[in-house]
Each structure stands twice: as structure tokens, then as C-alpha cells.
Amino acid sequence: MQEASISGLFKTIIYILGFYYLIKILSRIFLPIIMRKVMDKAQENLNRQYQKGNFEQSEQETTYRQEGSNRDFKKPTKQVGEYVDYEEVE
């Protein structure tokens, strides 16, 4: 049966701290590179979608905006809910 020793405890703490600082240093080096590649890929996808025409407005939206700017908006004719008349109780 093995017994725990103080030197083994210190070794373990040193290894954990070393691993922590190694990950911290490597993330400072490689994380900006990875993020730049991810952002470039996302921008490339957005540009490709824009060129395909997926971001074009529909004709209805364009017509609505052009006509809507010259006249007042219509109130919706569909009733939403029921009107309730409240009375004060003394």
C-alpha cells in the first residue's frame, strides 16, 4: 500500500500550476489566430449569401415602405381580444 507524501503533494501542485500556465500562454498565442480564421470564414459566408441574393428585400416590403411613407398606416381590422369595461368599487 502506498502512502501519500509531502513531496508527492508538492509535485502534483507544481504539475497542476505548470499545466494551467501552459494553457494560459498557449491560449494567448493561438486564440487570436483561431478567432481571426473563424471571423474570416463567417464574413466569407455572409459575402457569398449576399452575392447569391438571399439578403434582397421582397417586393412586398419595398412596396409597403414606398406607399407607407406617403400615407397614414391603417389600423388592423382583426380584433385582438375582448373589450372589458371595469367599474370602480367603493
Distance bins in CASP14 RR format, pairs under 12 A and 6 or more apart:
PFRMAT RR
TARGET T0000
AUTHOR 0000-0000-0000
RMODE 2
METHOD distances of the structure
MODEL  1
2 8 0 0 0 0 0 1 0 0 0 0 0
3 9 0 0 0 0 0 1 0 0 0 0 0
4 10 0 0 0 0 0 1 0 0 0 0 0
4 11 0 0 0 0 0 1 0 0 0 0 0
4 12 0 0 0 0 1 0 0 0 0 0 0
5 11 0 0 0 0 1 0 0 0 0 0 0
5 12 0 0 0 0 0 1 0 0 0 0 0
6 12 0 0 0 0 0 1 0 0 0 0 0
6 13 0 0 0 0 0 1 0 0 0 0 0
7 13 0 0 0 0 0 1 0 0 0 0 0
7 14 0 0 0 0 0 1 0 0 0 0 0
8 14 0 0 0 0 1 0 0 0 0 0 0
8 15 0 0 0 0 1 0 0 0 0 0 0
8 16 0 0 0 0 0 1 0 0 0 0 0
9 15 0 0 0 0 0 1 0 0 0 0 0
9 16 0 0 0 0 0 1 0 0 0 0 0
10 16 0 0 0 0 0 1 0 0 0 0 0
10 17 0 0 0 0 0 1 0 0 0 0 0
11 17 0 0 0 0 0 1 0 0 0 0 0
11 18 0 0 0 0 0 1 0 0 0 0 0
12 18 0 0 0 0 0 1 0 0 0 0 0
12 19 0 0 0 0 0 1 0 0 0 0 0
13 19 0 0 0 0 0 1 0 0 0 0 0
13 20 0 0 0 0 0 1 0 0 0 0 0
14 20 0 0 0 0 0 1 0 0 0 0 0
14 21 0 0 0 0 0 1 0 0 0 0 0
15 21 0 0 0 0 0 1 0 0 0 0 0
15 22 0 0 0 0 0 1 0 0 0 0 0
16 22 0 0 0 0 0 1 0 0 0 0 0
16 23 0 0 0 0 0 1 0 0 0 0 0
17 23 0 0 0 0 0 1 0 0 0 0 0
17 24 0 0 0 0 0 1 0 0 0 0 0
18 24 0 0 0 0 1 0 0 0 0 0 0
18 25 0 0 0 0 1 0 0 0 0 0 0
18 26 0 0 0 0 0 1 0 0 0 0 0
19 25 0 0 0 0 0 1 0 0 0 0 0
19 26 0 0 0 0 0 1 0 0 0 0 0
20 26 0 0 0 0 0 1 0 0 0 0 0
20 27 0 0 0 0 0 1 0 0 0 0 0
21 27 0 0 0 0 0 1 0 0 0 0 0
21 28 0 0 0 0 0 1 0 0 0 0 0
22 28 0 0 0 0 0 1 0 0 0 0 0
22 29 0 0 0 0 0 1 0 0 0 0 0
22 30 0 0 0 0 0 1 0 0 0 0 0
23 29 0 0 0 0 0 1 0 0 0 0 0
23 30 0 0 0 0 0 1 0 0 0 0 0
23 31 0 0 0 0 0 1 0 0 0 0 0
24 30 0 0 0 0 0 1 0 0 0 0 0
24 31 0 0 0 0 0 1 0 0 0 0 0
25 31 0 0 0 0 0 1 0 0 0 0 0
26 32 0 0 0 0 0 1 0 0 0 0 0
26 33 0 0 0 0 0 1 0 0 0 0 0
26 34 0 0 0 0 0 1 0 0 0 0 0
27 33 0 0 0 0 0 1 0 0 0 0 0
27 34 0 0 0 0 1 0 0 0 0 0 0
27 35 0 0 0 0 0 1 0 0 0 0 0
28 34 0 0 0 0 0 1 0 0 0 0 0
28 35 0 0 0 0 0 1 0 0 0 0 0
30 36 0 0 0 0 0 1 0 0 0 0 0
30 37 0 0 0 0 0 1 0 0 0 0 0
31 37 0 0 0 0 0 1 0 0 0 0 0
31 38 0 0 0 0 0 1 0 0 0 0 0
32 38 0 0 0 0 0 1 0 0 0 0 0
32 39 0 0 0 0 0 1 0 0 0 0 0
33 39 0 0 0 0 0 1 0 0 0 0 0
33 40 0 0 0 0 0 1 0 0 0 0 0
34 40 0 0 0 0 0 1 0 0 0 0 0
34 41 0 0 0 0 0 1 0 0 0 0 0
35 41 0 0 0 0 0 1 0 0 0 0 0
35 42 0 0 0 0 0 1 0 0 0 0 0
36 42 0 0 0 0 0 1 0 0 0 0 0
36 43 0 0 0 0 0 1 0 0 0 0 0
37 43 0 0 0 0 0 1 0 0 0 0 0
37 44 0 0 0 0 0 1 0 0 0 0 0
38 44 0 0 0 0 0 1 0 0 0 0 0
38 45 0 0 0 0 0 1 0 0 0 0 0
39 45 0 0 0 0 0 1 0 0 0 0 0
39 46 0 0 0 0 0 1 0 0 0 0 0
40 46 0 0 0 0 0 1 0 0 0 0 0
40 47 0 0 0 0 0 1 0 0 0 0 0
41 47 0 0 0 0 0 1 0 0 0 0 0
41 48 0 0 0 0 0 1 0 0 0 0 0
42 48 0 0 0 0 0 1 0 0 0 0 0
42 49 0 0 0 0 0 1 0 0 0 0 0
43 49 0 0 0 0 0 1 0 0 0 0 0
43 50 0 0 0 0 0 1 0 0 0 0 0
44 50 0 0 0 0 0 1 0 0 0 0 0
44 51 0 0 0 0 0 1 0 0 0 0 0
45 51 0 0 0 0 0 1 0 0 0 0 0
45 52 0 0 0 0 0 1 0 0 0 0 0
45 54 0 0 0 0 0 1 0 0 0 0 0
46 52 0 0 0 0 0 1 0 0 0 0 0
46 53 0 0 0 0 0 1 0 0 0 0 0
46 54 0 0 0 0 1 0 0 0 0 0 0
46 55 0 0 0 0 1 0 0 0 0 0 0
47 53 0 0 0 0 0 1 0 0 0 0 0
47 54 0 0 0 0 0 1 0 0 0 0 0
47 55 0 0 0 0 0 1 0 0 0 0 0
48 54 0 0 0 0 1 0 0 0 0 0 0
48 55 0 0 0 0 0 1 0 0 0 0 0
49 55 1 0 0 1 0 0 0 0 0 0 0
49 56 0 0 0 0 0 1 0 0 0 0 0
50 56 0 0 0 0 1 0 0 0 0 0 0
56 62 0 0 0 0 1 0 0 0 0 0 0
57 63 0 0 0 0 1 0 0 0 0 0 0
57 64 0 0 0 0 1 0 0 0 0 0 0
57 65 0 0 0 0 1 0 0 0 0 0 0
57 66 0 0 0 0 0 1 0 0 0 0 0
58 64 0 0 0 0 1 0 0 0 0 0 0
58 65 0 0 0 0 0 1 0 0 0 0 0
59 65 0 0 0 0 0 1 0 0 0 0 0
59 66 0 0 0 0 0 1 0 0 0 0 0
60 66 0 0 0 0 0 1 0 0 0 0 0
60 67 0 0 0 0 0 1 0 0 0 0 0
61 67 0 0 0 0 0 1 0 0 0 0 0
61 68 0 0 0 0 0 1 0 0 0 0 0
62 68 0 0 0 0 0 1 0 0 0 0 0
62 69 0 0 0 0 0 1 0 0 0 0 0
63 69 0 0 0 0 0 1 0 0 0 0 0
63 70 0 0 0 0 0 1 0 0 0 0 0
64 70 0 0 0 0 0 1 0 0 0 0 0
64 71 0 0 0 0 0 1 0 0 0 0 0
64 73 0 0 0 0 1 0 0 0 0 0 0
64 74 0 0 0 0 0 1 0 0 0 0 0
65 73 0 0 0 0 0 1 0 0 0 0 0
67 73 0 0 0 0 0 1 0 0 0 0 0
67 74 0 0 0 0 0 1 0 0 0 0 0
68 74 0 0 0 0 1 0 0 0 0 0 0
END
